[in-house]
Amino acid sequence: MSHMLSLLTSESPIQASSSMLCYYINKTAGIQNIRVMREAGCLLERIIFAKERVLFEAWPDCYLEIYSQGRNETNLDRVDCKLYQINEGV
C-alpha cells in the first residue's frame, strides 16, 4: 500500500486563510519531480515515487509542474492546482 507524504508544515509560507489543500497521486510506474509554482517562483519541489500520494497547500493562482522521465526524454505537464484541490465540504 502506498504511503501518503504530507508536505504541510508549520513553517509553510502559505497562509491558511488564502490557501487550498491539494492532493496528487503519481499514477505512473516511474519517479516524478513536482513543483508548485507561482508567478514569483517555485514554492515547493519534491520527488514523488511511483504510486505515491502527496498533500500540499497552494494559492488559487498556483500551478503544478510535473516532470516525468520517458524513453530518452523528459515530459513536462503544467496543470492548475485547482484541479487537485480537495473539496473539504463534500
Summary of the structure (lengths in Angstrom):
residues: 90
radius of gyration: 13.1
end to end distance: 24.8
largest distance: 43.1
contacts: 209
relative contact order: 0.29
helix: 4%
strand: 52%
